């Protein structure tokens, strides 16, 4: 499953759920508020900007936002919300593509770094962030914690969501550190719709080592965008890395 083919027109259409899910105000609001504070008045670059779920509210908070995005259909949906002058986007992958200028903040939200399916690509993503940052600039990553503690021997899948009309499960390849997320959407009929996405999962300690290889220092880690403490039971984390130096 190549990422360019995965995020096609149909996936881009289904991605936006205005006012609910990832687009709910209680989700987007704390995310944009925290990123605006971390930008410290400077410009921000979003890797894998998608349809602008975070970039648009961040720009509304006065932050100058630029994006990098691999999927043309995702950017087409972004353009129904804001024009190129408001949020410019450079087409390409987040591990190698360069955007013009330098930034005080580069960020990746909602597990997107795991879309890079090799460790080398993930390390290059850190290095690409470092190339874009001013001294003292920050790289922020939101990422889930692999739920291997819930995976007993002999079982390859975990169910991480079971809601009316939706079931989410992950199938793990622990040898290669790969996981495929399966999203089942259904209604009162006998039919269901399946969307799958491949990932390479990363433990927080491995993520920190990738950061060090690219010249970053870990500044903070919380369980969510509101600053809750990160513990052994946290299902995800927001990690803030910083390039040494001052602006």
Backbone bond lengths (Angstrom), bond angles and torsions (degrees), N, CA, C in turn:
res aa  C-N    CA-C-N  psi(-1)  N-CA   C-N-CA  omega(-1)  CA-C   N-CA-C  phi
1 X - - - 1.463 - - 1.523 109.44 -
2 X 1.336 117.62 98.10 1.457 121.38 177.95 1.521 109.67 -74.93
3 X 1.355 115.79 142.67 1.457 119.63 -175.59 1.527 112.20 -61.79
4 X 1.349 117.28 -36.67 1.455 119.36 -179.81 1.530 111.99 -60.95
5 X 1.338 115.88 -37.55 1.461 120.56 -179.74 1.521 111.24 -81.40
6 X 1.316 115.96 -29.18 1.457 119.88 -178.40 1.522 111.36 -65.09
7 X 1.329 116.69 -46.41 1.468 121.15 -176.82 1.527 109.79 -93.68
8 X 1.336 114.08 66.82 1.455 121.24 -178.47 1.533 110.46 -88.95
9 X 1.323 116.74 -170.53 1.464 120.80 -176.93 1.517 112.62 -60.14
10 X 1.313 116.82 -41.11 1.462 120.15 -179.51 1.525 111.16 -67.18
11 X 1.334 116.94 -42.65 1.464 120.04 178.54 1.522 110.93 -64.58
12 X 1.318 117.33 -39.37 1.467 120.58 178.71 1.523 111.10 -64.20
13 X 1.335 116.67 -38.13 1.454 120.42 179.16 1.525 110.63 -65.82
14 X 1.328 117.16 -41.87 1.457 121.04 -178.08 1.521 113.07 -75.83
15 X 1.323 116.55 -19.24 1.469 120.19 -175.16 1.523 111.71 -64.85
16 X 1.317 117.45 -42.85 1.466 120.82 -177.37 1.522 110.94 -76.94
17 X 1.334 115.67 125.50 1.470 122.18 175.31 1.524 107.43 -131.73
18 X 1.325 118.26 74.43 1.473 121.59 -171.90 1.528 113.11 -50.99
19 X 1.319 115.65 126.49 1.459 121.59 175.00 1.504 116.06 81.37
20 X 1.341 118.23 -6.00 1.461 120.95 -178.11 1.528 109.89 -133.78
21 X 1.345 116.18 166.63 1.457 120.79 177.29 1.516 112.09 57.17
22 X 1.332 116.38 -131.51 1.459 121.21 179.37 1.525 112.57 -64.77
23 X 1.339 116.49 -19.34 1.460 121.31 -178.16 1.529 112.55 -95.08
24 X 1.310 117.53 3.59 1.461 120.59 179.16 1.524 109.81 -65.03
25 X 1.332 117.88 143.04 1.478 120.42 -179.04 1.516 113.29 -55.66
26 X 1.334 117.36 -35.64 1.457 119.61 -178.82 1.525 112.44 -71.99
27 X 1.347 117.56 -13.26 1.463 122.25 175.07 1.523 110.53 -94.84
28 X 1.326 115.67 -51.13 1.462 120.49 -175.46 1.524 111.62 -71.26
29 X 1.325 117.56 -38.41 1.456 120.89 -175.76 1.521 113.76 -57.62
30 X 1.345 119.35 -57.12 1.466 120.13 178.67 1.523 113.40 -60.42
31 X 1.343 116.99 -33.23 1.461 120.21 178.83 1.524 110.91 -63.75
32 X 1.325 116.51 -52.14 1.454 120.69 -179.00 1.531 111.59 -65.87
33 X 1.321 117.00 -37.49 1.475 120.04 179.43 1.526 110.85 -62.48
34 X 1.330 116.43 -45.95 1.468 120.05 -178.55 1.521 110.73 -66.00
35 X 1.321 117.61 -43.90 1.458 120.30 -179.95 1.526 111.28 -63.97
36 X 1.315 117.42 -37.95 1.468 120.31 178.27 1.527 110.64 -62.08
37 X 1.313 117.14 -40.23 1.467 120.02 177.90 1.532 110.74 -66.61
38 X 1.332 117.01 -41.26 1.456 120.40 -178.42 1.521 112.54 -68.81
39 X 1.322 117.73 -27.17 1.467 121.11 177.75 1.519 111.69 -68.72
40 X 1.314 117.51 -24.64 1.472 123.18 177.46 1.532 112.56 52.25
41 X 1.318 115.41 42.87 1.454 120.22 175.90 1.512 115.75 83.87
42 X 1.344 117.81 -3.40 1.456 121.04 -179.53 1.515 112.33 -97.65
43 X 1.338 117.25 178.44 1.468 121.37 -179.90 1.521 111.76 -77.09
44 X 1.330 116.06 153.97 1.465 122.28 -178.18 1.522 109.95 -124.03
45 X 1.319 115.12 147.82 1.463 122.70 176.90 1.522 108.30 -121.80
46 X 1.344 116.03 124.08 1.465 119.86 176.59 1.515 110.12 -102.12
47 X 1.336 116.48 121.67 1.450 121.92 171.00 1.528 107.96 -77.38
48 X 1.355 117.25 133.97 1.459 122.88 -178.71 1.530 110.14 57.60
49 X 1.316 115.48 62.39 1.470 121.94 -173.59 1.520 112.68 -68.44
50 X 1.329 117.74 -23.02 1.462 120.99 175.84 1.514 113.08 60.83
51 X 1.327 116.01 -134.49 1.461 121.56 -177.94 1.524 112.38 -91.20
52 X 1.340 116.47 7.42 1.463 119.31 176.35 1.516 114.66 87.59
53 X 1.328 117.46 23.41 1.464 120.42 -178.67 1.526 111.88 -52.97
54 X 1.334 116.65 -42.74 1.462 121.61 179.87 1.517 111.58 -100.85
55 X 1.320 117.41 -36.03 1.462 120.64 -175.41 1.528 112.72 -62.03
56 X 1.318 117.06 -40.59 1.469 119.67 -177.61 1.530 111.32 -64.85
57 X 1.346 120.08 -52.46 1.467 118.21 177.18 1.517 113.28 -64.66
58 X 1.329 117.97 -28.97 1.469 119.73 176.77 1.525 110.04 -67.72
59 X 1.328 117.76 -41.85 1.467 120.95 176.21 1.520 111.13 -63.60
60 X 1.329 116.59 -35.61 1.464 120.33 177.57 1.525 112.07 -65.05
61 X 1.330 116.88 -20.01 1.461 121.64 176.97 1.524 112.27 -89.14
62 X 1.324 116.16 8.46 1.453 120.87 174.62 1.515 115.63 94.05
63 X 1.342 118.32 5.79 1.458 121.50 179.06 1.528 109.38 -88.75
64 X 1.311 116.64 133.04 1.460 121.51 175.82 1.527 108.26 -78.40
65 X 1.342 117.05 113.21 1.466 121.88 -172.31 1.526 110.14 -113.00
66 X 1.331 115.27 134.74 1.464 123.78 170.19 1.517 107.19 -121.27
67 X 1.336 116.82 152.93 1.455 119.65 -179.08 1.516 113.26 -128.91
68 X 1.324 114.80 156.75 1.461 123.29 167.08 1.523 106.61 -120.47
69 X 1.320 117.17 133.42 1.470 120.36 -176.30 1.523 110.34 -150.25
70 X 1.339 115.77 138.85 1.458 122.43 -179.16 1.528 112.36 -86.62
71 X 1.333 117.46 -28.94 1.461 122.12 -170.47 1.527 111.99 -98.60
72 X 1.315 116.84 117.76 1.466 120.95 176.52 1.525 112.36 -64.23
73 X 1.349 119.91 -41.52 1.469 119.10 177.56 1.527 113.34 -60.33
74 X 1.323 118.13 -34.90 1.462 120.14 177.45 1.526 110.36 -65.24
75 X 1.324 116.44 -42.70 1.465 119.89 179.68 1.525 110.89 -67.49
76 X 1.317 117.33 -34.81 1.465 120.01 177.22 1.519 110.95 -59.54
77 X 1.328 117.38 -38.28 1.469 119.66 176.68 1.524 111.06 -70.92
78 X 1.316 116.89 -36.35 1.462 119.71 175.13 1.520 110.79 -58.91
79 X 1.322 116.17 -38.04 1.466 120.32 -176.75 1.538 112.23 -70.16
80 X 1.315 118.32 -15.03 1.466 119.81 173.26 1.525 111.21 -76.95
81 X 1.334 116.60 -11.18 1.470 121.58 -178.47 1.533 111.94 -105.44
82 X 1.329 116.88 -44.54 1.467 121.98 -179.80 1.521 108.87 -141.91
83 X 1.333 116.24 156.30 1.462 119.74 -179.93 1.526 110.85 -91.90
84 X 1.334 115.16 175.74 1.455 122.11 -177.30 1.518 112.31 -63.23
85 X 1.317 117.08 -32.11 1.461 120.06 -179.91 1.528 111.24 -68.71
86 X 1.329 116.51 -31.55 1.463 120.28 -178.98 1.519 111.59 -78.57
87 X 1.340 116.87 -48.51 1.465 121.81 177.80 1.533 107.57 -134.21
88 X 1.339 118.17 93.98 1.467 119.89 177.59 1.520 111.13 -70.56
89 X 1.332 115.98 147.77 1.460 121.88 -179.25 1.522 109.66 -131.56
90 X 1.331 115.47 133.70 1.457 122.52 173.61 1.519 107.76 -101.90
91 X 1.321 117.64 127.42 1.455 121.38 -178.47 1.528 109.92 -80.76
92 X 1.342 116.01 131.89 1.452 120.97 178.06 1.515 110.86 153.94
93 X 1.335 115.72 -179.20 1.461 120.07 -178.48 1.525 110.03 -89.33
94 X 1.337 115.22 156.23 1.466 120.82 -172.44 1.525 113.05 -79.26
95 X 1.324 118.38 -9.42 1.458 120.34 -179.41 1.523 112.82 -86.67
96 X 1.337 117.90 -24.83 1.467 119.78 -173.01 1.527 114.47 -130.91
97 X 1.331 118.45 -19.96 1.467 121.18 -172.17 1.526 111.16 -75.78
98 X 1.330 115.92 138.24 1.465 121.88 179.92 1.520 109.97 -104.44
99 X 1.318 115.60 137.31 1.463 122.61 171.20 1.528 108.13 -104.96
100 X 1.317 117.99 150.95 1.468 119.44 -177.66 1.522 111.97 -69.86
101 X 1.330 115.65 146.03 1.461 120.59 174.56 1.517 113.00 87.55
102 X 1.328 115.52 -175.99 1.460 122.71 175.41 1.520 108.92 -123.43
103 X 1.340 115.28 163.54 1.459 120.85 -170.03 1.526 110.49 -137.78
104 X 1.319 115.20 156.37 1.464 119.68 172.06 1.521 111.42 -90.39
105 X 1.339 116.17 -15.24 1.463 120.76 -177.52 1.517 110.44 -145.46
106 X 1.328 115.91 130.90 1.464 123.04 167.00 1.524 105.65 -121.63
107 X 1.337 116.89 138.54 1.457 117.71 -177.07 1.526 112.06 -144.65
108 X 1.342 113.29 153.53 1.464 124.35 176.63 1.515 107.50 -132.62
109 X 1.321 118.15 127.12 1.461 120.39 -176.61 1.532 111.21 -116.56
110 X 1.326 114.25 162.52 1.465 123.83 170.62 1.531 113.23 50.26
111 X 1.344 116.28 52.63 1.464 123.23 168.94 1.525 114.49 70.25
112 X 1.322 118.17 14.22 1.464 120.01 -169.41 1.517 113.24 -65.41
113 X 1.329 118.69 -29.77 1.471 118.47 -179.81 1.523 111.14 -62.37
114 X 1.334 117.72 -25.19 1.463 120.21 179.79 1.526 112.23 -72.94
115 X 1.341 117.62 -9.89 1.459 120.17 174.09 1.527 111.96 -68.92
116 X 1.335 116.73 -20.13 1.458 120.84 171.79 1.523 107.13 -78.77
117 X 1.316 118.18 122.06 1.458 121.66 -163.14 1.523 114.82 -95.86
118 X 1.348 117.53 5.10 1.459 120.09 174.54 1.517 109.14 -130.33
119 X 1.329 115.22 155.13 1.462 119.94 176.96 1.526 110.88 -62.51
120 X 1.323 117.35 -38.92 1.466 120.66 -179.97 1.527 111.18 -60.09
121 X 1.332 116.63 -43.77 1.465 119.73 179.10 1.525 111.18 -64.12
122 X 1.310 116.91 -38.41 1.455 120.12 -179.74 1.531 110.99 -67.45
123 X 1.330 117.16 -39.48 1.467 120.00 175.10 1.529 110.05 -63.11
124 X 1.326 117.30 -41.65 1.464 120.16 179.27 1.529 111.71 -64.20
125 X 1.330 116.86 -29.96 1.457 120.28 176.16 1.531 109.95 -62.85
126 X 1.330 117.20 -43.50 1.464 120.37 175.33 1.523 110.85 -60.48
127 X 1.308 116.63 -44.84 1.468 120.07 -178.89 1.520 111.24 -64.85
128 X 1.341 116.12 -35.88 1.454 119.47 177.45 1.528 110.71 -66.12
129 X 1.325 116.49 -39.53 1.469 119.55 175.73 1.518 110.66 -61.66
130 X 1.332 116.64 -44.01 1.466 120.37 -179.20 1.520 111.37 -61.00
131 X 1.334 116.96 -37.90 1.474 119.95 -179.87 1.524 112.15 -64.39
132 X 1.311 117.00 -26.43 1.465 120.79 -176.74 1.530 113.47 -90.09
133 X 1.318 118.08 -11.22 1.455 120.47 -170.50 1.524 113.08 -95.85
134 X 1.322 114.92 144.79 1.455 121.40 169.62 1.528 109.01 -73.43
135 X 1.336 118.63 160.74 1.470 119.45 172.87 1.527 110.70 -54.58
136 X 1.321 115.87 133.97 1.453 120.37 -176.78 1.516 114.12 84.18
137 X 1.331 117.27 -1.30 1.458 120.74 -178.86 1.519 112.43 -73.66
138 X 1.327 115.80 162.78 1.458 121.81 -173.42 1.527 111.76 -118.30
139 X 1.335 114.81 147.54 1.459 123.76 172.40 1.525 106.76 -120.10
140 X 1.330 116.97 120.46 1.457 122.39 -174.81 1.524 109.52 -114.05
141 X 1.334 115.87 131.34 1.461 121.68 -179.09 1.519 109.45 -128.57
142 X 1.337 115.67 128.67 1.467 122.21 170.62 1.523 107.39 -103.11
143 X 1.330 116.97 125.82 1.463 119.57 -172.11 1.527 110.50 -151.16
144 X 1.329 115.95 145.34 1.458 119.71 178.95 1.529 110.40 -83.97
145 X 1.317 115.31 155.54 1.456 122.05 176.68 1.530 107.92 -93.43
146 X 1.323 118.52 125.46 1.476 119.68 -179.68 1.526 111.06 -54.99
147 X 1.332 116.32 133.89 1.460 121.14 -175.16 1.523 111.32 -94.61
148 X 1.317 116.31 50.34 1.453 119.57 -177.48 1.516 112.72 -71.32
149 X 1.324 118.35 -19.50 1.471 119.71 177.01 1.528 111.53 -66.73
150 X 1.334 116.56 -20.87 1.471 120.05 178.82 1.526 112.01 -94.37
151 X 1.326 116.66 5.59 1.463 121.33 -176.40 1.529 109.08 -106.40
152 X 1.336 118.73 98.06 1.465 120.21 -178.63 1.525 111.09 -72.72
153 X 1.330 117.19 158.78 1.470 120.43 178.13 1.526 111.57 -54.73
154 X 1.328 114.89 136.16 1.454 120.05 178.07 1.510 114.80 88.38
155 X 1.343 118.03 -5.49 1.460 120.69 178.83 1.530 108.94 -114.96
156 X 1.328 116.31 135.50 1.465 120.36 -172.90 1.521 113.83 -103.36
157 X 1.343 118.43 -3.52 1.463 119.54 -172.60 1.524 111.15 -133.61
158 X 1.329 114.67 150.73 1.462 121.90 171.83 1.523 108.63 -127.04
159 X 1.322 116.47 140.95 1.470 121.74 173.92 1.516 107.41 -95.11
160 X 1.332 116.59 117.82 1.463 119.99 -176.43 1.526 112.94 -107.81
161 X 1.330 117.06 -6.22 1.456 120.11 175.71 1.518 109.14 -153.85
162 X 1.329 115.95 134.46 1.467 121.53 176.54 1.518 107.60 -143.17
163 X 1.324 116.41 93.29 1.452 123.30 -176.10 1.523 109.69 -123.67
164 X 1.334 117.94 163.87 1.470 119.68 175.67 1.534 111.06 -55.59
165 X 1.310 115.51 121.52 1.459 120.62 178.47 1.512 115.06 81.87
166 X 1.348 117.90 3.31 1.467 118.75 -177.27 1.522 111.19 -154.18
167 X 1.334 116.07 136.08 1.461 123.20 170.49 1.517 107.88 -132.41
168 X 1.335 116.38 131.57 1.454 121.28 176.57 1.516 109.95 -119.27
169 X 1.324 116.73 130.40 1.455 120.23 176.50 1.525 110.16 -140.80
170 X 1.326 114.94 153.60 1.457 122.11 179.18 1.520 109.85 -117.81
171 X 1.335 116.75 135.75 1.459 121.68 171.90 1.528 107.86 -106.33
172 X 1.326 116.07 129.60 1.461 122.17 -172.23 1.522 111.84 -105.61
173 X 1.332 115.04 140.03 1.459 124.08 166.17 1.525 105.06 -115.49
174 X 1.333 116.77 89.69 1.465 120.24 -172.13 1.525 111.95 -71.00
175 X 1.330 118.05 -21.38 1.460 120.37 178.73 1.523 110.77 -66.63
176 X 1.340 116.44 -41.07 1.465 121.11 -176.91 1.525 113.03 -104.80
177 X 1.328 116.50 3.90 1.465 122.52 178.08 1.539 110.92 61.35
178 X 1.321 115.41 39.53 1.455 121.58 179.36 1.528 110.14 -113.43
179 X 1.313 115.42 152.87 1.456 121.53 176.30 1.519 107.76 -144.93
180 X 1.325 116.13 145.04 1.465 121.27 172.92 1.523 107.10 -116.90
181 X 1.338 115.83 122.70 1.459 121.07 176.51 1.521 109.31 -87.88
182 X 1.339 115.81 131.23 1.461 122.35 179.53 1.530 108.25 -113.75
183 X 1.313 116.11 124.82 1.465 121.93 -178.53 1.532 108.46 -115.51
184 X 1.323 116.34 111.34 1.466 121.67 -179.86 1.533 109.20 -103.81
185 X 1.315 115.88 120.86 1.465 121.81 176.13 1.530 108.01 -113.44
186 X 1.337 116.11 133.96 1.462 119.17 -176.33 1.525 109.70 -151.01
187 X 1.336 114.82 164.65 1.467 121.32 177.67 1.527 108.50 -130.78
188 X 1.334 117.15 -152.91 1.462 119.62 -176.28 1.526 112.77 -76.85
189 X 1.325 118.02 -7.12 1.461 120.30 177.85 1.525 109.66 -81.34
190 X 1.333 116.07 179.58 1.462 121.04 -179.36 1.522 112.65 -86.09
191 X 1.317 117.03 0.48 1.465 120.60 -175.11 1.530 110.95 -102.75
192 X 1.342 115.17 150.58 1.464 122.01 175.99 1.519 108.56 -133.42
193 X 1.321 115.84 155.17 1.457 121.90 177.32 1.522 108.77 -112.04
194 X 1.329 116.61 132.29 1.458 121.92 -177.04 1.519 110.31 -113.77
195 X 1.344 115.14 132.52 1.457 121.73 171.33 1.524 107.46 -125.86
196 X 1.346 117.99 130.05 1.452 121.78 -178.05 1.526 110.28 -120.43
197 X 1.329 115.89 145.84 1.464 120.06 177.01 1.525 109.39 -141.20
198 X 1.345 117.71 130.84 1.466 121.37 -179.50 1.530 110.94 -87.83
199 X 1.320 115.72 150.45 1.459 120.97 -179.55 1.532 109.96 -146.30
200 X 1.317 115.22 159.47 1.465 121.12 165.10 1.517 106.36 -113.60
201 X 1.335 116.67 115.67 1.463 118.90 -176.21 1.528 111.03 -79.70
202 X 1.331 115.21 152.73 1.463 122.38 -173.90 1.522 108.24 -134.17
203 X 1.319 117.07 127.78 1.449 120.85 173.09 1.527 109.40 -76.03
204 X 1.326 118.79 150.64 1.474 120.17 179.11 1.523 113.36 -53.43
205 X 1.328 118.36 -40.17 1.465 120.58 -179.44 1.528 111.32 -64.59
206 X 1.336 117.14 -38.29 1.463 120.36 177.19 1.524 110.45 -67.06
207 X 1.317 116.20 -39.11 1.456 120.60 177.58 1.532 110.67 -60.61
208 X 1.327 116.48 -41.68 1.463 120.38 179.39 1.525 111.48 -63.64
209 X 1.330 117.32 -37.23 1.458 120.12 178.00 1.522 110.89 -67.82
210 X 1.330 117.43 -39.90 1.464 120.08 174.84 1.524 110.54 -57.75
211 X 1.318 115.96 -41.70 1.456 120.59 179.42 1.517 111.21 -62.09
212 X 1.332 117.27 -44.33 1.457 120.66 -179.82 1.524 111.42 -62.92
213 X 1.333 117.22 -37.49 1.459 120.58 178.39 1.524 111.80 -62.21
214 X 1.338 116.37 -27.80 1.464 121.10 -179.00 1.534 112.29 -96.00
215 X 1.340 117.33 2.69 1.453 120.21 176.73 1.509 115.64 93.49
216 X 1.346 117.55 14.22 1.466 121.48 -179.37 1.532 111.34 -94.68
217 X 1.321 114.76 158.97 1.453 122.98 168.62 1.524 108.58 -120.07
218 X 1.331 116.88 141.22 1.460 120.33 176.72 1.523 109.18 -72.31
219 X 1.334 116.01 122.21 1.459 121.07 179.32 1.526 111.89 -94.83
220 X 1.338 116.72 -41.83 1.459 119.82 -179.97 1.512 110.04 -161.56
221 X 1.337 114.91 158.84 1.472 121.00 173.78 1.513 107.97 -145.68
222 X 1.341 115.97 127.43 1.457 122.07 178.34 1.524 109.52 -129.44
223 X 1.311 115.52 166.55 1.460 120.71 -178.92 1.520 112.51 -79.74
224 X 1.335 117.91 -18.37 1.460 120.77 179.59 1.526 109.03 -157.63
225 X 1.325 115.57 -178.39 1.461 120.97 -176.75 1.523 112.59 -73.60
226 X 1.324 117.07 -16.56 1.467 119.91 179.56 1.524 112.75 -85.96
227 X 1.340 117.10 -4.93 1.449 120.16 175.59 1.507 115.37 95.07
228 X 1.347 119.05 18.54 1.456 121.07 177.08 1.524 110.18 -64.21
229 X 1.332 116.22 149.51 1.460 121.17 -177.88 1.530 111.18 -62.90
230 X 1.318 115.96 138.31 1.463 121.75 175.23 1.523 108.25 -86.60
231 X 1.344 116.34 125.79 1.458 121.82 -177.93 1.525 110.02 -129.27
232 X 1.334 115.48 178.28 1.462 120.64 178.10 1.521 112.36 -63.97
233 X 1.335 117.40 -18.81 1.457 121.07 -179.41 1.534 113.10 -98.84
234 X 1.310 118.09 0.23 1.472 120.83 -179.56 1.519 110.15 -67.00
235 X 1.313 116.10 137.78 1.473 120.92 -178.55 1.519 112.18 -90.39
236 X 1.331 117.48 -14.77 1.454 121.06 178.14 1.520 108.41 -154.10
237 X 1.327 115.51 174.07 1.461 119.17 179.14 1.527 110.44 -150.63
238 X 1.313 115.08 155.23 1.454 123.93 170.89 1.524 106.16 -115.04
239 X 1.327 116.34 110.33 1.462 121.93 -175.96 1.525 109.61 -109.23
240 X 1.333 115.17 132.06 1.464 122.26 -178.24 1.523 108.08 -113.02
241 X 1.330 116.19 119.06 1.457 122.66 177.55 1.527 108.86 -110.73
242 X 1.329 115.60 150.03 1.460 119.22 -175.30 1.523 110.24 -133.83
243 X 1.335 115.54 138.14 1.452 122.65 171.35 1.522 108.06 -78.21
244 X 1.324 119.73 129.59 1.467 120.14 178.80 1.529 111.47 -58.96
245 X 1.325 115.04 150.95 1.463 120.82 178.54 1.509 111.19 121.21
246 X 1.306 116.00 177.26 1.459 122.40 179.38 1.508 109.39 -129.05
247 X 1.313 115.06 152.63 1.461 120.37 -179.37 1.522 110.22 -79.84
